Amino acid sequence: MGFQQINPKMVEARVVPGMRVFSQRGAMLAYTGEVGFTPNVMGGQGGVMSMIGRRVANEDTPLMTVEGQGTVLFGHGGHHVHVIDLAGDVLYVEADRLLAFEGSLQQSTMFMGAQGGVMGIVRGQVTGQGLFTTQLTGKGSVAVMAHGGVFELPITPDRPVHVDPQAYVAHRGDVRNKLSSALGWRDMIGRGSGEAFQLELSGHGVVYVQASEEKL
């Protein structure tokens, strides 16, 4: 199916029998055909423990399941929308950045401590992303939201990328990430955390960066 970009803030999904699309609740703008929308009480395909973990941390983003036959227009809050096509790899993205994704993708929840231990947890708090992040694996399309549009930066073994944590949207591929201090502790006094830290991504893949330091 995939998502078709209608304009910078809207995408269209073609829904066919036997195939599902998941989206944020309230993201449907219009539709044609025989299409049904059902609240997803499990918080996606991540299972009970993923749902409990997110709820305890107050990071759960309600989803809805879209099924039937027709076309659906998605958008939310006037945010810019960027379409990412996965070809069997993994996308790491925050739940509140997800506008919609195809049901062919497997969704799971990863504890930030699994990527860098204590510093992974610190990263989640410093960036405002929380204690959990969402993994989408397989073949299919994902529509993510951002402020001011999204730019794709390639990551190669000889070219790590440093990103302002507030501008980070998502990344994919065999990528290692760590949080590093961009300033001395004395320089941090009176400054925003987004200026005091950098997110360093190394390995092989792509990082998606928004043209803003504003959270959704």
C-alpha positions in Angstrom: 0.0 0.0 0.0 2.4 2.7 1.2 1.6 6.3 1.9 1.3 9.0 -0.7 2.4 12.5 0.2 -0.5 14.9 -0.6 1.3 18.0 0.7 3.9 18.7 3.4 1.4 18.1 6.2 -0.9 15.4 4.8 -0.5 11.8 3.5 -3.0 9.4 1.9 -3.2 5.7 2.6 -5.0 3.2 0.4 -6.7 0.5 2.6 -7.5 -2.9 1.1 -9.2 -5.9 2.6 -6.9 -8.0 4.7 -4.5 -5.2 5.3 -4.4 -2.9 8.3 -3.1 0.6 9.0 -2.4 1.9 12.5 -2.5 5.7 13.2 -2.7 8.1 16.1 -6.2 8.6 17.3 -7.6 11.7 15.9 -5.2 11.7 12.9 -7.9 10.9 10.3 -8.8 14.0 8.3 -11.1 12.4 5.7 -11.8 9.1 3.9 -13.6 7.5 1.0 -15.0 4.0 0.7 -16.0 1.4 3.3 -13.4 2.1 6.0 -13.7 1.3 9.7 -11.8 2.8 12.6 -11.3 0.8 15.9 -9.5 2.0 19.1 -6.5 -0.2 19.7 -6.7 -0.9 23.4 -3.3 -2.8 23.4 -1.4 0.4 22.3 -0.3 -1.2 19.1 1.3 -4.6 18.5 3.8 -4.3 21.3 2.0 -6.6 23.8 0.8 -6.2 27.3 4.2 -5.6 29.0 5.0 -2.8 26.5 1.6 -1.2 27.2 2.0 -1.4 31.0 5.5 0.0 30.8 4.4 3.0 28.7 1.4 3.6 30.9 3.4 3.6 34.1 5.8 6.1 32.6 2.8 8.1 31.2 4.2 7.7 27.7 1.4 5.7 26.1 0.1 7.1 22.8 -3.3 5.7 21.9 -3.6 4.2 18.4 -6.5 3.3 16.2 -6.8 0.4 13.7 -7.9 1.3 10.2 -9.4 -1.5 8.1 -11.7 -2.0 5.0 -11.4 -0.7 1.5 -10.9 2.9 0.5 -8.5 5.8 1.0 -7.8 7.7 4.1 -6.1 11.1 4.6 -3.9 11.5 7.7 -2.5 14.6 9.4 -2.3 16.0 12.9 -1.9 19.4 14.5 -0.6 21.0 11.3 2.8 19.2 11.7 5.0 18.4 8.8 4.8 14.8 7.7 7.6 12.7 6.4 7.2 9.2 4.8 9.8 6.5 5.5 9.8 3.2 3.6 11.3 0.3 5.4 12.8 -2.7 3.5 13.2 -5.2 6.3 15.2 -3.0 8.6 14.4 -1.3 11.9 13.2 2.2 12.6 13.5 3.7 16.1 11.0 6.5 16.6 9.2 8.1 19.5 5.5 7.2 19.8 4.3 10.7 19.7 6.1 11.2 16.4 4.2 8.4 14.8 1.4 9.6 12.6 0.6 6.3 10.9 2.3 3.0 9.9 1.3 -0.1 7.9 0.2 -3.2 9.7 2.8 -5.2 7.9 5.4 -3.8 10.3 6.1 -5.3 13.7 5.8 -2.8 16.5 7.6 -3.2 19.8 8.7 -1.0 22.7 12.3 -0.7 23.8 13.4 0.6 27.3 16.0 3.4 26.8 18.3 1.7 29.3 18.8 -1.0 26.7 20.7 1.5 24.6 23.5 2.8 26.7 22.4 1.7 30.2 22.1 4.7 32.6 23.1 7.1 29.9 20.3 5.8 27.8 17.9 6.7 30.5 19.6 10.1 31.0 19.3 10.7 27.2 15.6 10.0 27.3 15.1 12.5 30.1 17.3 15.2 28.7 15.7 15.0 25.2 12.2 14.8 26.7 11.7 11.5 24.9 11.0 9.6 28.1 12.1 6.1 29.2 10.8 4.2 26.2 11.1 4.3 22.4 9.2 2.5 19.6 10.7 0.0 17.2 9.1 -0.7 13.8 10.6 -3.7 12.0 9.9 -5.2 8.6 8.7 -4.0 5.1 6.2 -1.2 5.0 5.7 2.6 5.2 5.8 4.9 8.2 4.6 8.5 8.4 6.3 10.5 11.1 5.6 14.1 12.3 8.1 16.9 12.8 8.3 20.7 13.1 9.6 22.5 10.0 10.1 19.4 7.9 12.6 16.5 8.0 16.1 16.2 6.6 17.8 12.8 6.2 21.5 12.6 7.2 23.5 9.4 6.2 25.6 7.8 9.0 28.7 5.9 7.9 31.5 4.2 9.9 33.9 7.0 9.1 31.3 9.8 9.4 29.3 9.8 12.7 26.6 12.4 13.0 26.1 14.8 16.0 22.5 15.9 16.5 20.9 18.4 18.8 18.7 16.1 20.9 15.7 18.4 20.5 15.9 18.2 16.7 16.2 14.4 16.6 13.2 12.6 15.1 14.2 9.0 14.4 16.9 6.8 13.1 17.3 3.5 11.2 20.0 0.9 10.5 22.9 -0.5 12.5 23.4 2.6 14.5 24.9 3.1 17.9 23.9 6.3 19.8 25.2 7.9 22.9 24.6 11.2 24.7 27.7 13.4 25.2 28.2 16.7 26.9 28.7 19.6 24.5 29.6 22.1 27.2 31.3 22.1 30.5 29.1 21.7 33.6 29.7 25.4 34.5 28.6 26.5 31.1 25.3 24.5 31.5 24.1 26.9 34.2 21.2 29.0 32.8 21.3 27.2 29.4 18.8 24.8 27.9 19.6 21.1 28.1 19.3 20.8 24.3 22.3 23.1 24.0 24.3 21.4 26.7 24.2 17.9 25.2 24.7 16.3 21.8 23.4 13.0 20.5 26.2 11.1 18.7 25.1 8.5 16.2 27.7 6.1 14.6 27.6 3.0 12.5 25.7 2.6 9.3 22.2 4.0 8.7 20.2 7.2 8.5 19.1 9.8 11.1 16.1 12.0 10.6 16.4 15.6 11.8 13.7 18.2 12.1 14.3 21.9 11.2 13.4 23.0 14.7 14.3 22.4 18.4 10.6 22.4 19.4 8.9 19.2 20.6 5.5 18.1 19.3 
